[in-house]
């Protein structure tokens, strides 16, 4: 790992903390490398059942480190495309590979690529003081990490274009109103609330959780018949799992089930 990215696991919840507070947690190539490594560890480790992503200091993330933009100005179009594909775009691809709950705890400013990181997550919980903005147009750029793909799917095309064209920040409360974030909580309570929320999710049946995520996202691009077929195919997996038998036993015995992901 790297000092620029903190990683810990507690009670089956992994926390990835972006740790460049002096740069508003803008990410560098080295930071992305550590980030990808942490996500892959979460993906394959059965002891991790949910992942929380947050930032240190007063920002969630301000996107890519613009300090290196000038040095890249002389690159050819082909080089720019290759660097993006081999650099920042690794992150949305790796996030999409993680079939466990991904939760963004937006502790402060989430701008540009930083907001896109939050959009890559399944759930977004914001502090009251957080501000969210898609700032690409103000820099003469376009979203390169999936922002133009994620945002309209969450808040609709018109609102997404408004955010992308104006670049104006919106409050956490407005983000909740338009469906961009799931919850808004007092600043001081953000991490306590988020960790309790993540722990509650992590206590569920892991196999069921992962398959639910799969059929929800795949269903967004399927017709009804294909979605029902996918659900039926996966039902045969969960109905024969040890976790389902444990849930039935716990229900009869009036106790809390202990799931093992099997």
C-alpha positions, 0 to 999 in steps of 0.5 A, a space after each residue: 500500500 501507500 501512505 497516500 491511501 490508508 486501508 483497514 478491515 474491521 468487522 468484515 468492512 474494509 475502509 479505503 481512505 484517500 490520504 492527501 489532505 493537503 491536495 484535497 485527496 487528488 489522486 496520482 498514478 502511484 495512488 491509483 496503483 495502491 487503490 487498485 491493489 486494495 480493491 482487488 484484495 477486497 474482491 478476492 478476500 472472503 473476510 471482506 463483505 463491504 467496502 467504504 471509500 472516504 477521504 481524509 481532511 476537508 475533501 472527499 476527492 478533487 479528482 486527478 492531480 492537475 499538477 501533472 496536466 501541464 507536463 502532459 499537454 505536449 502528448 499526442 492524441 493517441 498518447 493521451 487516450 492510451 494514458 487515460 485507458 492505462 491510468 485513471 480508467 483502471 479505477 472504474 473497471 476495477 470498481 465494477 469487478 468488485 461484486 460486494 457493496 461499495 459505499 462512498 462516505 462523502 466527507 467534503 468536496 467531491 469534484 470532477 473525478 472525485 465525484 465520479 469516484 462516488 458515482 462508481 459506488 453502489 451507495 453514497 452517504 454525504 456529510 451535511 457540509 459536502 459539496 458535489 460538482 462535475 467541473 470538467 467543462 470549467 477546465 476545458 475537458 470531458 469526463 474521462 473516468 465514467 462520469 458521463 455514463 454514471 451520472 445520467 443513470 442516477 439523476 436523469 439526462 437533463 440534470 446530468 447535463 446541467 451539472 456537467 455543463 455548468 460545473 456548479 457545485 450542489 449541496 449535499 441536501 440538493 444531491 439527496 433531493 435529486 437522488 445523487 446521494 442516499 443519505 445526508 448526515 451531520 458532518 461529525 456523524 458521517 463515519 460512525 453512521 456509515 460504518 454502522 450502515 456498512 456493518 449492517 449490510 455486511 451481516 447479510 448473506 454474502 452470496 445473496 448480496 453479491 448475486 443481488 448486485 449482479 442481477 440489479 446491474 445486469 438488469 439495467 441492460 436487459 429486457 424483462 424476460 432475460 432479467 427473469 431468466 437470470 434471476 431464476 438461474 441464480 435462485 438455484 444457487 442461493 436456494 441450495 446454499 448453506 446460508 439459506 439453510 442457516 437462515 431457515 434454521 435461525 428463523 425457526 430457532 428465533 435467533 440471528 443467523 450466522 452466515 458464512 458465504 457458502 
